[in-house]
């Protein structure tokens, strides 16, 4: 495992969704998930489908009841595509 955390970036649609997150619980849940993913970007499960571009992954934090959809670039940047409360 790489000791350096991955950089986190957001797609335009994910960034727009984040503007609507206002409760402390939602912020805490997202922050917790992003820390886990930044430490180990491969932790999420690959989402089946098209494999021509970056492989879309999902990380589910059952404790916080959230799911993050993301992909990892060649430079180890995690790009968050969606944040979903489950």
SVG drawing of the C-alpha trace seen along z (x, -y; Angstrom):
<svg xmlns="http://www.w3.org/2000/svg" viewBox="-31 -25 35 31">
<polyline fill="none" stroke="black" stroke-width="0.4" points="0.0,0.0 1.3,-3.5 1.8,-5.5 0.8,-8.7 -2.9,-9.5 -4.5,-9.9 -5.7,-13.3 -9.5,-13.7 -11.2,-15.6 -14.9,-15.9 -16.7,-15.7 -18.9,-18.7 -22.1,-16.8 -20.6,-15.5 -19.4,-19.0 -22.9,-20.4 -24.4,-17.6 -22.0,-18.5 -23.3,-22.1 -26.6,-20.7 -25.0,-18.8 -25.6,-20.8 -26.1,-18.6 -23.2,-17.7 -24.1,-14.0 -23.9,-14.1 -20.6,-16.0 -19.2,-13.5 -20.3,-10.5 -18.8,-11.8 -15.6,-12.8 -15.2,-9.4 -15.7,-7.7 -13.2,-10.0 -10.5,-9.3 -10.9,-5.6 -10.8,-5.9 -7.8,-8.3 -5.8,-5.9 -6.6,-2.9 -8.2,-3.9 -8.5,-0.2 -10.8,0.5 -14.0,0.1 -15.5,2.8 -15.3,2.4 -18.7,1.6 -19.3,4.0 -19.6,2.4 -17.5,0.5 -13.8,1.0 -12.5,-1.4 -12.0,-4.3 -11.0,-4.6 -12.7,-1.8 -15.6,-3.1 -15.6,-1.8 -18.0,-2.0 -17.2,-2.2 -20.0,-1.5 -19.6,-2.5 -22.3,-0.5 -21.8,-2.2 -22.5,-5.7 -25.0,-4.3 -23.3,-6.0 -21.9,-4.9 -19.3,-6.8 -18.8,-6.1 -15.4,-7.1 -12.5,-6.3 -8.8,-6.5 -6.5,-8.2 -3.1,-7.1 -1.6,-9.8 -3.5,-8.3 -6.2,-11.0 -9.6,-9.8 -12.3,-11.4 -15.7,-11.3 -18.5,-10.9 -21.4,-10.5 -22.2,-10.4 -25.3,-8.4 -27.0,-8.0 -28.4,-4.5"/>
</svg>
